[in-house]
Amino acid sequence: MTAHATSCDWTAEQPAPKPSRIKSLFAALMHEIEVRRALRHVSSLDDAMLHDIGLTPGNIEDAVRCGRH
């Protein structure tokens, strides 16, 4: 028998790795890009269309960033 004992390390539960700061920064950047794209899209609607969906030009950003209250 060899000096190395075989064990099932792959079956032991490993804690999930923490997301790196770069991944978190990239995710935040991608989220902001999506929000700004949605802001441009909703801002292009006319007042009648905004009224139909329950928005005014003054609360577009809040609605896009925070959703319905």
mmCIF file of the N, C-alpha and C atoms, coordinates in Angstrom:
data_MODEL
# 
_entry.id   MODEL 
# 
loop_
_atom_site.group_PDB 
_atom_site.id 
_atom_site.type_symbol 
_atom_site.label_atom_id 
_atom_site.label_alt_id 
_atom_site.label_comp_id 
_atom_site.label_asym_id 
_atom_site.label_entity_id 
_atom_site.label_seq_id 
_atom_site.pdbx_PDB_ins_code 
_atom_site.Cartn_x 
_atom_site.Cartn_y 
_atom_site.Cartn_z 
_atom_site.occupancy 
_atom_site.B_iso_or_equiv 
_atom_site.pdbx_formal_charge 
_atom_site.auth_seq_id 
_atom_site.auth_comp_id 
_atom_site.auth_asym_id 
_atom_site.auth_atom_id 
_atom_site.pdbx_PDB_model_num 
ATOM 1   N N  . MET A 1 1  ? 0.839   -1.167 0.000   1.00 0.00 ? 1  MET A N  1 
ATOM 2   C CA . MET A 1 1  ? 0.000   0.000  0.000   1.00 0.00 ? 1  MET A CA 1 
ATOM 3   C C  . MET A 1 1  ? 0.889   1.238  0.000   1.00 0.00 ? 1  MET A C  1 
ATOM 4   N N  . THR A 1 2  ? 0.478   2.265  -0.665  1.00 0.00 ? 2  THR A N  1 
ATOM 5   C CA . THR A 1 2  ? 1.298   3.475  -0.765  1.00 0.00 ? 2  THR A CA 1 
ATOM 6   C C  . THR A 1 2  ? 1.068   4.368  0.433   1.00 0.00 ? 2  THR A C  1 
ATOM 7   N N  . ALA A 1 3  ? 1.925   5.347  0.574   1.00 0.00 ? 3  ALA A N  1 
ATOM 8   C CA . ALA A 1 3  ? 1.831   6.283  1.695   1.00 0.00 ? 3  ALA A CA 1 
ATOM 9   C C  . ALA A 1 3  ? 0.680   7.265  1.523   1.00 0.00 ? 3  ALA A C  1 
ATOM 10  N N  . HIS A 1 4  ? 0.207   7.416  0.300   1.00 0.00 ? 4  HIS A N  1 
ATOM 11  C CA . HIS A 1 4  ? -0.896  8.349  0.041   1.00 0.00 ? 4  HIS A CA 1 
ATOM 12  C C  . HIS A 1 4  ? -2.227  7.650  0.254   1.00 0.00 ? 4  HIS A C  1 
ATOM 13  N N  . ALA A 1 5  ? -2.997  8.176  1.136   1.00 0.00 ? 5  ALA A N  1 
ATOM 14  C CA . ALA A 1 5  ? -4.323  7.603  1.365   1.00 0.00 ? 5  ALA A CA 1 
ATOM 15  C C  . ALA A 1 5  ? -5.287  8.217  0.356   1.00 0.00 ? 5  ALA A C  1 
ATOM 16  N N  . THR A 1 6  ? -6.132  7.394  -0.153  1.00 0.00 ? 6  THR A N  1 
ATOM 17  C CA . THR A 1 6  ? -7.125  7.918  -1.091  1.00 0.00 ? 6  THR A CA 1 
ATOM 18  C C  . THR A 1 6  ? -8.349  8.342  -0.307  1.00 0.00 ? 6  THR A C  1 
ATOM 19  N N  . SER A 1 7  ? -8.815  9.501  -0.601  1.00 0.00 ? 7  SER A N  1 
ATOM 20  C CA . SER A 1 7  ? -10.032 9.989  0.046   1.00 0.00 ? 7  SER A CA 1 
ATOM 21  C C  . SER A 1 7  ? -10.937 10.591 -1.004  1.00 0.00 ? 7  SER A C  1 
ATOM 22  N N  . CYS A 1 8  ? -12.127 10.769 -0.659  1.00 0.00 ? 8  CYS A N  1 
ATOM 23  C CA . CYS A 1 8  ? -13.118 11.320 -1.578  1.00 0.00 ? 8  CYS A CA 1 
ATOM 24  C C  . CYS A 1 8  ? -13.269 12.813 -1.337  1.00 0.00 ? 8  CYS A C  1 
ATOM 25  N N  . ASP A 1 9  ? -12.244 13.564 -1.627  1.00 0.00 ? 9  ASP A N  1 
ATOM 26  C CA . ASP A 1 9  ? -12.317 15.017 -1.445  1.00 0.00 ? 9  ASP A CA 1 
ATOM 27  C C  . ASP A 1 9  ? -13.399 15.641 -2.318  1.00 0.00 ? 9  ASP A C  1 
ATOM 28  N N  . TRP A 1 10 ? -13.639 15.059 -3.457  1.00 0.00 ? 10 TRP A N  1 
ATOM 29  C CA . TRP A 1 10 ? -14.622 15.633 -4.371  1.00 0.00 ? 10 TRP A CA 1 
ATOM 30  C C  . TRP A 1 10 ? -16.040 15.492 -3.843  1.00 0.00 ? 10 TRP A C  1 
ATOM 31  N N  . THR A 1 11 ? -16.272 14.633 -2.858  1.00 0.00 ? 11 THR A N  1 
ATOM 32  C CA . THR A 1 11 ? -17.616 14.492 -2.294  1.00 0.00 ? 11 THR A CA 1 
ATOM 33  C C  . THR A 1 11 ? -17.833 15.417 -1.106  1.00 0.00 ? 11 THR A C  1 
ATOM 34  N N  . ALA A 1 12 ? -16.744 15.939 -0.551  1.00 0.00 ? 12 ALA A N  1 
ATOM 35  C CA . ALA A 1 12 ? -16.886 16.843 0.589   1.00 0.00 ? 12 ALA A CA 1 
ATOM 36  C C  . ALA A 1 12 ? -17.508 18.151 0.117   1.00 0.00 ? 12 ALA A C  1 
ATOM 37  N N  . GLU A 1 13 ? -18.369 18.696 0.944   1.00 0.00 ? 13 GLU A N  1 
ATOM 38  C CA . GLU A 1 13 ? -19.006 19.952 0.571   1.00 0.00 ? 13 GLU A CA 1 
ATOM 39  C C  . GLU A 1 13 ? -17.997 21.081 0.652   1.00 0.00 ? 13 GLU A C  1 
ATOM 40  N N  . GLN A 1 14 ? -17.929 21.816 -0.399  1.00 0.00 ? 14 GLN A N  1 
ATOM 41  C CA . GLN A 1 14 ? -17.041 22.969 -0.474  1.00 0.00 ? 14 GLN A CA 1 
ATOM 42  C C  . GLN A 1 14 ? -17.891 24.222 -0.385  1.00 0.00 ? 14 GLN A C  1 
ATOM 43  N N  . PRO A 1 15 ? -17.458 25.219 0.361   1.00 0.00 ? 15 PRO A N  1 
ATOM 44  C CA . PRO A 1 15 ? -18.227 26.461 0.389   1.00 0.00 ? 15 PRO A CA 1 
ATOM 45  C C  . PRO A 1 15 ? -18.187 27.118 -0.993  1.00 0.00 ? 15 PRO A C  1 
ATOM 46  N N  . ALA A 1 16 ? -19.277 27.742 -1.345  1.00 0.00 ? 16 ALA A N  1 
ATOM 47  C CA . ALA A 1 16 ? -19.341 28.418 -2.633  1.00 0.00 ? 16 ALA A CA 1 
ATOM 48  C C  . ALA A 1 16 ? -18.337 29.560 -2.638  1.00 0.00 ? 16 ALA A C  1 
ATOM 49  N N  . PRO A 1 17 ? -17.581 29.691 -3.709  1.00 0.00 ? 17 PRO A N  1 
ATOM 50  C CA . PRO A 1 17 ? -16.603 30.776 -3.747  1.00 0.00 ? 17 PRO A CA 1 
ATOM 51  C C  . PRO A 1 17 ? -17.300 32.129 -3.796  1.00 0.00 ? 17 PRO A C  1 
ATOM 52  N N  . LYS A 1 18 ? -16.715 33.090 -3.100  1.00 0.00 ? 18 LYS A N  1 
ATOM 53  C CA . LYS A 1 18 ? -17.275 34.433 -3.124  1.00 0.00 ? 18 LYS A CA 1 
ATOM 54  C C  . LYS A 1 18 ? -17.034 35.038 -4.499  1.00 0.00 ? 18 LYS A C  1 
ATOM 55  N N  . PRO A 1 19 ? -18.017 35.777 -5.006  1.00 0.00 ? 19 PRO A N  1 
ATOM 56  C CA . PRO A 1 19 ? -17.784 36.407 -6.307  1.00 0.00 ? 19 PRO A CA 1 
ATOM 57  C C  . PRO A 1 19 ? -16.650 37.428 -6.183  1.00 0.00 ? 19 PRO A C  1 
ATOM 58  N N  . SER A 1 20 ? -15.823 37.451 -7.172  1.00 0.00 ? 20 SER A N  1 
ATOM 59  C CA . SER A 1 20 ? -14.711 38.378 -7.126  1.00 0.00 ? 20 SER A CA 1 
ATOM 60  C C  . SER A 1 20 ? -15.212 39.801 -7.339  1.00 0.00 ? 20 SER A C  1 
ATOM 61  N N  . ARG A 1 21 ? -14.396 40.742 -6.964  1.00 0.00 ? 21 ARG A N  1 
ATOM 62  C CA . ARG A 1 21 ? -14.773 42.140 -7.139  1.00 0.00 ? 21 ARG A CA 1 
ATOM 63  C C  . ARG A 1 21 ? -14.926 42.488 -8.606  1.00 0.00 ? 21 ARG A C  1 
ATOM 64  N N  . ILE A 1 22 ? -14.118 41.880 -9.447  1.00 0.00 ? 22 ILE A N  1 
ATOM 65  C CA . ILE A 1 22 ? -14.216 42.159 -10.878 1.00 0.00 ? 22 ILE A CA 1 
ATOM 66  C C  . ILE A 1 22 ? -15.546 41.654 -11.414 1.00 0.00 ? 22 ILE A C  1 
ATOM 67  N N  . LYS A 1 23 ? -15.956 40.448 -10.992 1.00 0.00 ? 23 LYS A N  1 
ATOM 68  C CA . LYS A 1 23 ? -17.248 39.920 -11.437 1.00 0.00 ? 23 LYS A CA 1 
ATOM 69  C C  . LYS A 1 23 ? -18.391 40.788 -10.935 1.00 0.00 ? 23 LYS A C  1 
ATOM 70  N N  . SER A 1 24 ? -18.301 41.244 -9.686  1.00 0.00 ? 24 SER A N  1 
ATOM 71  C CA . SER A 1 24 ? -19.345 42.104 -9.137  1.00 0.00 ? 24 SER A CA 1 
ATOM 72  C C  . SER A 1 24 ? -19.409 43.426 -9.885  1.00 0.00 ? 24 SER A C  1 
ATOM 73  N N  . LEU A 1 25 ? -18.251 43.983 -10.186 1.00 0.00 ? 25 LEU A N  1 
ATOM 74  C CA . LEU A 1 25 ? -18.201 45.241 -10.936 1.00 0.00 ? 25 LEU A CA 1 
ATOM 75  C C  . LEU A 1 25 ? -18.767 45.055 -12.330 1.00 0.00 ? 25 LEU A C  1 
ATOM 76  N N  . PHE A 1 26 ? -18.418 43.952 -12.978 1.00 0.00 ? 26 PHE A N  1 
ATOM 77  C CA . PHE A 1 26 ? -18.925 43.674 -14.314 1.00 0.00 ? 26 PHE A CA 1 
ATOM 78  C C  . PHE A 1 26 ? -20.441 43.485 -14.294 1.00 0.00 ? 26 PHE A C  1 
ATOM 79  N N  . ALA A 1 27 ? -20.952 42.783 -13.291 1.00 0.00 ? 27 ALA A N  1 
ATOM 80  C CA . ALA A 1 27 ? -22.399 42.579 -13.177 1.00 0.00 ? 27 ALA A CA 1 
ATOM 81  C C  . ALA A 1 27 ? -23.117 43.910 -12.950 1.00 0.00 ? 27 ALA A C  1 
ATOM 82  N N  . ALA A 1 28 ? -22.541 44.773 -12.116 1.00 0.00 ? 28 ALA A N  1 
ATOM 83  C CA . ALA A 1 28 ? -23.142 46.081 -11.874 1.00 0.00 ? 28 ALA A CA 1 
ATOM 84  C C  . ALA A 1 28 ? -23.123 46.927 -13.146 1.00 0.00 ? 28 ALA A C  1 
ATOM 85  N N  . LEU A 1 29 ? -22.039 46.845 -13.893 1.00 0.00 ? 29 LEU A N  1 
ATOM 86  C CA . LEU A 1 29 ? -21.941 47.588 -15.151 1.00 0.00 ? 29 LEU A CA 1 
ATOM 87  C C  . LEU A 1 29 ? -22.978 47.095 -16.152 1.00 0.00 ? 29 LEU A C  1 
ATOM 88  N N  . MET A 1 30 ? -23.121 45.792 -16.275 1.00 0.00 ? 30 MET A N  1 
ATOM 89  C CA . MET A 1 30 ? -24.111 45.233 -17.204 1.00 0.00 ? 30 MET A CA 1 
ATOM 90  C C  . MET A 1 30 ? -25.526 45.617 -16.787 1.00 0.00 ? 30 MET A C  1 
ATOM 91  N N  . HIS A 1 31 ? -25.797 45.631 -15.489 1.00 0.00 ? 31 HIS A N  1 
ATOM 92  C CA . HIS A 1 31 ? -27.117 46.040 -15.005 1.00 0.00 ? 31 HIS A CA 1 
ATOM 93  C C  . HIS A 1 31 ? -27.386 47.505 -15.366 1.00 0.00 ? 31 HIS A C  1 
ATOM 94  N N  . GLU A 1 32 ? -26.400 48.356 -15.176 1.00 0.00 ? 32 GLU A N  1 
ATOM 95  C CA . GLU A 1 32 ? -26.570 49.774 -15.493 1.00 0.00 ? 32 GLU A CA 1 
ATOM 96  C C  . GLU A 1 32 ? -26.789 49.977 -16.987 1.00 0.00 ? 32 GLU A C  1 
ATOM 97  N N  . ILE A 1 33 ? -26.109 49.227 -17.820 1.00 0.00 ? 33 ILE A N  1 
ATOM 98  C CA . ILE A 1 33 ? -26.321 49.312 -19.265 1.00 0.00 ? 33 ILE A CA 1 
ATOM 99  C C  . ILE A 1 33 ? -27.753 48.921 -19.609 1.00 0.00 ? 33 ILE A C  1 
ATOM 100 N N  . GLU A 1 34 ? -28.260 47.854 -18.998 1.00 0.00 ? 34 GLU A N  1 
ATOM 101 C CA . GLU A 1 34 ? -29.648 47.431 -19.250 1.00 0.00 ? 34 GLU A CA 1 
ATOM 102 C C  . GLU A 1 34 ? -30.639 48.493 -18.792 1.00 0.00 ? 34 GLU A C  1 
ATOM 103 N N  . VAL A 1 35 ? -30.389 49.092 -17.634 1.00 0.00 ? 35 VAL A N  1 
ATOM 104 C CA . VAL A 1 35 ? -31.283 50.129 -17.118 1.00 0.00 ? 35 VAL A CA 1 
ATOM 105 C C  . VAL A 1 35 ? -31.292 51.331 -18.061 1.00 0.00 ? 35 VAL A C  1 
ATOM 106 N N  . ARG A 1 36 ? -30.124 51.751 -18.506 1.00 0.00 ? 36 ARG A N  1 
ATOM 107 C CA . ARG A 1 36 ? -30.065 52.909 -19.406 1.00 0.00 ? 36 ARG A CA 1 
ATOM 108 C C  . ARG A 1 36 ? -30.721 52.618 -20.749 1.00 0.00 ? 36 ARG A C  1 
ATOM 109 N N  . ARG A 1 37 ? -30.599 51.388 -21.227 1.00 0.00 ? 37 ARG A N  1 
ATOM 110 C CA . ARG A 1 37 ? -31.268 51.006 -22.472 1.00 0.00 ? 37 ARG A CA 1 
ATOM 111 C C  . ARG A 1 37 ? -32.790 51.085 -22.282 1.00 0.00 ? 37 ARG A C  1 
ATOM 112 N N  . ALA A 1 38 ? -33.272 50.595 -21.155 1.00 0.00 ? 38 ALA A N  1 
ATOM 113 C CA . ALA A 1 38 ? -34.711 50.659 -20.863 1.00 0.00 ? 38 ALA A CA 1 
ATOM 114 C C  . ALA A 1 38 ? -35.164 52.105 -20.703 1.00 0.00 ? 38 ALA A C  1 
ATOM 115 N N  . LEU A 1 39 ? -34.341 52.938 -20.070 1.00 0.00 ? 39 LEU A N  1 
ATOM 116 C CA . LEU A 1 39 ? -34.685 54.356 -19.924 1.00 0.00 ? 39 LEU A CA 1 
ATOM 117 C C  . LEU A 1 39 ? -34.829 55.031 -21.286 1.00 0.00 ? 39 LEU A C  1 
ATOM 118 N N  . ARG A 1 40 ? -33.892 54.754 -22.194 1.00 0.00 ? 40 ARG A N  1 
ATOM 119 C CA . ARG A 1 40 ? -33.994 55.339 -23.542 1.00 0.00 ? 40 ARG A CA 1 
ATOM 120 C C  . ARG A 1 40 ? -35.263 54.875 -24.233 1.00 0.00 ? 40 ARG A C  1 
ATOM 121 N N  . HIS A 1 41 ? -35.576 53.600 -24.085 1.00 0.00 ? 41 HIS A N  1 
ATOM 122 C CA . HIS A 1 41 ? -36.764 53.054 -24.753 1.00 0.00 ? 41 HIS A CA 1 
ATOM 123 C C  . HIS A 1 41 ? -38.050 53.690 -24.194 1.00 0.00 ? 41 HIS A C  1 
ATOM 124 N N  . VAL A 1 42 ? -38.180 53.723 -22.886 1.00 0.00 ? 42 VAL A N  1 
ATOM 125 C CA . VAL A 1 42 ? -39.398 54.269 -22.276 1.00 0.00 ? 42 VAL A CA 1 
ATOM 126 C C  . VAL A 1 42 ? -39.476 55.788 -22.495 1.00 0.00 ? 42 VAL A C  1 
ATOM 127 N N  . SER A 1 43 ? -38.343 56.456 -22.486 1.00 0.00 ? 43 SER A N  1 
ATOM 128 C CA . SER A 1 43 ? -38.337 57.904 -22.697 1.00 0.00 ? 43 SER A CA 1 
ATOM 129 C C  . SER A 1 43 ? -38.755 58.271 -24.114 1.00 0.00 ? 43 SER A C  1 
ATOM 130 N N  . SER A 1 44 ? -38.644 57.350 -25.043 1.00 0.00 ? 44 SER A N  1 
ATOM 131 C CA . SER A 1 44 ? -39.033 57.636 -26.427 1.00 0.00 ? 44 SER A CA 1 
ATOM 132 C C  . SER A 1 44 ? -40.545 57.562 -26.631 1.00 0.00 ? 44 SER A C  1 
ATOM 133 N N  . LEU A 1 45 ? -41.280 57.072 -25.641 1.00 0.00 ? 45 LEU A N  1 
ATOM 134 C CA . LEU A 1 45 ? -42.734 56.990 -25.756 1.00 0.00 ? 45 LEU A CA 1 
ATOM 135 C C  . LEU A 1 45 ? -43.355 58.375 -25.606 1.00 0.00 ? 45 LEU A C  1 
ATOM 136 N N  . ASP A 1 46 ? -44.467 58.598 -26.296 1.00 0.00 ? 46 ASP A N  1 
ATOM 137 C CA . ASP A 1 46 ? -45.136 59.896 -26.142 1.00 0.00 ? 46 ASP A CA 1 
ATOM 138 C C  . ASP A 1 46 ? -45.979 59.905 -24.862 1.00 0.00 ? 46 ASP A C  1 
ATOM 139 N N  . ASP A 1 47 ? -46.481 61.088 -24.504 1.00 0.00 ? 47 ASP A N  1 
ATOM 140 C CA . ASP A 1 47 ? -47.209 61.247 -23.238 1.00 0.00 ? 47 ASP A CA 1 
ATOM 141 C C  . ASP A 1 47 ? -48.442 60.348 -23.153 1.00 0.00 ? 47 ASP A C  1 
ATOM 142 N N  . ALA A 1 48 ? -49.130 60.151 -24.266 1.00 0.00 ? 48 ALA A N  1 
ATOM 143 C CA . ALA A 1 48 ? -50.327 59.300 -24.259 1.00 0.00 ? 48 ALA A CA 1 
ATOM 144 C C  . ALA A 1 48 ? -49.961 57.850 -23.943 1.00 0.00 ? 48 ALA A C  1 
ATOM 145 N N  . MET A 1 49 ? -48.883 57.392 -24.537 1.00 0.00 ? 49 MET A N  1 
ATOM 146 C CA . MET A 1 49 ? -48.454 56.008 -24.268 1.00 0.00 ? 49 MET A CA 1 
ATOM 147 C C  . MET A 1 49 ? -47.996 55.866 -22.816 1.00 0.00 ? 49 MET A C  1 
ATOM 148 N N  . LEU A 1 50 ? -47.280 56.871 -22.313 1.00 0.00 ? 50 LEU A N  1 
ATOM 149 C CA . LEU A 1 50 ? -46.861 56.833 -20.913 1.00 0.00 ? 50 LEU A CA 1 
ATOM 150 C C  . LEU A 1 50 ? -48.075 56.798 -19.995 1.00 0.00 ? 50 LEU A C  1 
ATOM 151 N N  . HIS A 1 51 ? -49.072 57.612 -20.318 1.00 0.00 ? 51 HIS A N  1 
ATOM 152 C CA . HIS A 1 51 ? -50.290 57.638 -19.515 1.00 0.00 ? 51 HIS A CA 1 
ATOM 153 C C  . HIS A 1 51 ? -50.974 56.269 -19.527 1.00 0.00 ? 51 HIS A C  1 
ATOM 154 N N  . ASP A 1 52 ? -50.972 55.610 -20.674 1.00 0.00 ? 52 ASP A N  1 
ATOM 155 C CA . ASP A 1 52 ? -51.596 54.287 -20.785 1.00 0.00 ? 52 ASP A CA 1 
ATOM 156 C C  . ASP A 1 52 ? -50.942 53.256 -19.857 1.00 0.00 ? 52 ASP A C  1 
ATOM 157 N N  . ILE A 1 53 ? -49.653 53.394 -19.630 1.00 0.00 ? 53 ILE A N  1 
ATOM 158 C CA . ILE A 1 53 ? -48.978 52.438 -18.752 1.00 0.00 ? 53 ILE A CA 1 
ATOM 159 C C  . ILE A 1 53 ? -48.798 52.985 -17.336 1.00 0.00 ? 53 ILE A C  1 
ATOM 160 N N  . GLY A 1 54 ? -49.411 54.138 -17.072 1.00 0.00 ? 54 GLY A N  1 
ATOM 161 C CA . GLY A 1 54 ? -49.423 54.678 -15.718 1.00 0.00 ? 54 GLY A CA 1 
ATOM 162 C C  . GLY A 1 54 ? -48.180 55.450 -15.324 1.00 0.00 ? 54 GLY A C  1 
ATOM 163 N N  . LEU A 1 55 ? -47.516 56.043 -16.301 1.00 0.00 ? 55 LEU A N  1 
ATOM 164 C CA . LEU A 1 55 ? -46.312 56.816 -16.014 1.00 0.00 ? 55 LEU A CA 1 
ATOM 165 C C  . LEU A 1 55 ? -46.464 58.254 -16.480 1.00 0.00 ? 55 LEU A C  1 
ATOM 166 N N  . THR A 1 56 ? -45.642 59.105 -15.900 1.00 0.00 ? 56 THR A N  1 
ATOM 167 C CA . THR A 1 56 ? -45.501 60.478 -16.370 1.00 0.00 ? 56 THR A CA 1 
ATOM 168 C C  . THR A 1 56 ? -44.035 60.667 -16.722 1.00 0.00 ? 56 THR A C  1 
ATOM 169 N N  . PRO A 1 57 ? -43.714 61.673 -17.519 1.00 0.00 ? 57 PRO A N  1 
ATOM 170 C CA . PRO A 1 57 ? -42.304 61.875 -17.865 1.00 0.00 ? 57 PRO A CA 1 
ATOM 171 C C  . PRO A 1 57 ? -41.413 62.075 -16.646 1.00 0.00 ? 57 PRO A C  1 
ATOM 172 N N  . GLY A 1 58 ? -41.977 62.571 -15.560 1.00 0.00 ? 58 GLY A N  1 
ATOM 173 C CA . GLY A 1 58 ? -41.179 62.818 -14.364 1.00 0.00 ? 58 GLY A CA 1 
ATOM 174 C C  . GLY A 1 58 ? -40.848 61.582 -13.548 1.00 0.00 ? 58 GLY A C  1 
ATOM 175 N N  . ASN A 1 59 ? -41.558 60.498 -13.729 1.00 0.00 ? 59 ASN A N  1 
ATOM 176 C CA . ASN A 1 59 ? -41.264 59.317 -12.910 1.00 0.00 ? 59 ASN A CA 1 
ATOM 177 C C  . ASN A 1 59 ? -40.788 58.114 -13.723 1.00 0.00 ? 59 ASN A C  1 
ATOM 178 N N  . ILE A 1 60 ? -40.300 58.366 -14.918 1.00 0.00 ? 60 ILE A N  1 
ATOM 179 C CA . ILE A 1 60 ? -39.809 57.274 -15.766 1.00 0.00 ? 60 ILE A CA 1 
ATOM 180 C C  . ILE A 1 60 ? -38.607 56.584 -15.116 1.00 0.00 ? 60 ILE A C  1 
ATOM 181 N N  . GLU A 1 61 ? -37.627 57.364 -14.699 1.00 0.00 ? 61 GLU A N  1 
ATOM 182 C CA . GLU A 1 61 ? -36.412 56.755 -14.154 1.00 0.00 ? 61 GLU A CA 1 
ATOM 183 C C  . GLU A 1 61 ? -36.703 55.942 -12.899 1.00 0.00 ? 61 GLU A C  1 
ATOM 184 N N  . ASP A 1 62 ? -37.551 56.475 -12.032 1.00 0.00 ? 62 ASP A N  1 
ATOM 185 C CA . ASP A 1 62 ? -37.902 55.737 -10.814 1.00 0.00 ? 62 ASP A CA 1 
ATOM 186 C C  . ASP A 1 62 ? -38.604 54.431 -11.163 1.00 0.00 ? 62 ASP A C  1 
ATOM 187 N N  . ALA A 1 63 ? -39.505 54.482 -12.135 1.00 0.00 ? 63 ALA A N  1 
ATOM 188 C CA . ALA A 1 63 ? -40.236 53.272 -12.523 1.00 0.00 ? 63 ALA A CA 1 
ATOM 189 C C  . ALA A 1 63 ? -39.296 52.234 -13.133 1.00 0.00 ? 63 ALA A C  1 
ATOM 190 N N  . VAL A 1 64 ? -38.343 52.676 -13.949 1.00 0.00 ? 64 VAL A N  1 
ATOM 191 C CA . VAL A 1 64 ? -37.423 51.736 -14.588 1.00 0.00 ? 64 VAL A CA 1 
ATOM 192 C C  . VAL A 1 64 ? -36.460 51.149 -13.563 1.00 0.00 ? 64 VAL A C  1 
ATOM 193 N N  . ARG A 1 65 ? -35.926 51.973 -12.690 1.00 0.00 ? 65 ARG A N  1 
ATOM 194 C CA . ARG A 1 65 ? -34.930 51.499 -11.714 1.00 0.00 ? 65 ARG A CA 1 
ATOM 195 C C  . ARG A 1 65 ? -35.543 50.702 -10.569 1.00 0.00 ? 65 ARG A C  1 
ATOM 196 N N  . CYS A 1 66 ? -36.739 51.087 -10.129 1.00 0.00 ? 66 CYS A N  1 
ATOM 197 C CA . CYS A 1 66 ? -37.317 50.474 -8.923  1.00 0.00 ? 66 CYS A CA 1 
ATOM 198 C C  . CYS A 1 66 ? -38.540 49.611 -9.193  1.00 0.00 ? 66 CYS A C  1 
ATOM 199 N N  . GLY A 1 67 ? -39.098 49.699 -10.358 1.00 0.00 ? 67 GLY A N  1 
ATOM 200 C CA . GLY A 1 67 ? -40.290 48.925 -10.681 1.00 0.00 ? 67 GLY A CA 1 
ATOM 201 C C  . GLY A 1 67 ? -41.536 49.554 -10.073 1.00 0.00 ? 67 GLY A C  1 
ATOM 202 N N  . ARG A 1 68 ? -42.588 48.785 -10.034 1.00 0.00 ? 68 ARG A N  1 
ATOM 203 C CA . ARG A 1 68 ? -43.839 49.294 -9.472  1.00 0.00 ? 68 ARG A CA 1 
ATOM 204 C C  . ARG A 1 68 ? -43.780 49.288 -7.961  1.00 0.00 ? 68 ARG A C  1 
ATOM 205 N N  . HIS A 1 69 ? -44.446 50.241 -7.363  1.00 0.00 ? 69 HIS A N  1 
ATOM 206 C CA . HIS A 1 69 ? -44.486 50.328 -5.895  1.00 0.00 ? 69 HIS A CA 1 
ATOM 207 C C  . HIS A 1 69 ? -45.823 49.843 -5.410  1.00 0.00 ? 69 HIS A C  1 
# 
